């Protein structure tokens, strides 16, 4: 199992009182990725969100990733996601950005796409549309065009229901062999099998706990055996996300979690991602989850809903995800956790967890790409 970070410019409540909160959030998250690169993490995923007050201010993630391409050496940098709906980002512009980032990172870029997970965000670009299902057909008619833009000397052009382009040469072409690995951000379990049939890796933001992993992974791994890949190769890969807090002692990790405002972050997730299945016990906005206590944090750890503890405990918790079949585990590191504590989490996981689980020096997606 490989390891990654997931960042999204989470500002949280401090935006109400600190005029520099947005700037601090963005700059701190660049430092987290740089630290993760040095600590042996293999991936860093940067979200694309729009209009989401407090929750995510990382709207121009291509700019963010371009900076990190120069500031890092080994870690793969992924769009989690670039939204390729023509009304949000024209597909040709997305293809150009992906290839450019592939060059700037010298082959370390990962192309994650998706339809967006929230009506407040995506329907802002689709005036007059009220049904999020409308975005499915836009994404479906677009996703297979990217490899053609990258690999054809002159792109043959496209005439679809939602966008069109005459034949044109699209530049730059990707760096090296084939093109960056392609992923799909899955907001519901049926999306896993759909992505598998297209040969796409899954960014599994919808998996909440380890026990959920096993049956959605079974759907994916079964479907991908008969994949008809839209790209040059099959990216047989499922990434899942989890909150992670690692400290020198269990007590210190729990103390950090209690003070991190994680209840508010979790409430915002389901405020804005209204296409995600809502777990039992998550209230509807503006009601929020109660503030976490030590007992609540201990319950979340026991229920395998949070990775939290000393290095030995975090290692055991990560191994549970590996046993369940996850190909990659990426950690969300919200701004509610103090900067130094987050850097400690990254350092300790790099020292005590990653070397005992991820023993392959080659990124899985690099191996797939080279074999294409």
Helices and strands as residue ranges (DSSP letters): E 2-7, G 12-16, H 21-39, E 43-46, H 61-71, E 76-79, E 82-83, H 91-104, E 109-114, H 119-122, H 134-142, H 145-151, E 158-159, E 164-165, E 182-185, H 190-197, E 201-204, H 210-224, E 238-246, H 250-258, H 262-272, H 294-302, E 307-309, H 311-324, E 328-332, H 339-352, H 354-357, H 364-371
